[in-house]
Amino acid sequence: MKKPKQNVLIVFFTVFLCFVIIELVLRSISYGYKRSPGPGSSYIIKTPEYVTSVTTNSLNMRGHEIYPKRKDEFRILCLGDSFTFGLGVDIEDTYVSVMNEILNKDNDRFYVINGGIGSFAGGCYKFLIKEGIALEPDLVTVQIFIGNDFYDAERHLDSVISSSKRKDKNLFLKLKGFLYRRSYTTNFLWHRLVQIDYINELLFRLNLRYANREIFLLRYSSLEKQLVKAELEYLENINGLCNKNGIRVLFIIIPSKTQVFKKQLLGTKKYYYRKPNDIITTFCQDRDIPYIDFLDNYERLSYKDKRTFYYKIDSHWAREGHIHAAYVIADFIKNNYRQFFKIEDTEQTQESNNSKI
């Protein structure tokens, strides 16, 4: 009788030991991004591909203190996640800083602020309420990363969508979320499991599967439908808040690396690589909100050019990607200068617009 119990213990111990070994190996080859310790901090973000120095101001925003707005100033607040923050590049190489230089080349009336708070649309909206509006921007750009922006709202669904009925899977999602955040092995195994069609389909039917890839599905589960609804509600709130305060809005859509380089993995039978982009652009078009979809821009470029925009392993832009983005956004702002900054249609302002911009 003792022998079976011993065998069970041996098997359990062997499995546990393997789990620990795999966990240690994965932790040794994996890395995470260091977060800001708080306002007025200086720290280093280090990965196998880059080392970046970061300094935050009293609002915990990357860069120097924000000075009071000048009388003749055109102020742009760029909100977004780690792409706007400039993860992987020095602050002078972020698209925000480069865009500031471009716009001020012949006109020193612009002040572009880095509001890369490392958050999705919901976080941007909350930042606008708490600090952003008080900075008196004339234009707010909201950067949306298709790679995770929808799924970053997952943990906030209950507070965003009052009709959400998720009690049946809350325990599963909480347990998975707990293990997912704390165990590299669980993270690794989960991504391998959902690549098995049978398991993937079973989880889909039970509405228990969630990963960033599912936002490209032709047929959404109820979770993805809720995530889309939550994302659009946040964008609607941002647009409404800005309009109420006389501020123009520009949405900037950044595709995932899979969309840019491996869209063949999101085939037409089950996935559509442009689906989340189409959802956001249709939302913007219906409300006459200006937007830039970088997926459209990238699809006109060669693979060689696009490859220089990203790090090889990391999903973020390298210096070249930020510079390219800065020129694209700056050109868009120049072409919509009078619309964004409410320039009166007089000879004087028209002449200033033509000569300085």
Buried (B, 14 or more C-beta within 10 A) or exposed (E): EEEEEEEEEEEEEEEEEEBEEBBEEBEEEEBEBEEBEEEEEEBEBEBEEBEBEBEBBEBBBBBEEBEEBEEEBBBBBBBBBBBBBBBBBBBBBBBBBBBBEBBBEEBEBBBBBBBBBBBBBBBBBBBBEEBBBEBBBBBBBBBBBBBBBBBBBBEBBEEBBEEBEBEEBEEEBEEBEEBBEEBBBBBBBBEEEBEEEEEBEEBBEEBBBBBBBBBBBEEBBEBBEBBBBBBBBBBBBBBEBBEEEEBBBBBBBBBBBBBBBEBEEBEEEEBBBBBBBEBBBEBBEEEEBBBBBBBEBBBEEEEEEBBEBBBEEBBBBBBBBBBBBBEBBBEBBBEBBBEBBEBEEEEEEEEBBEEBB
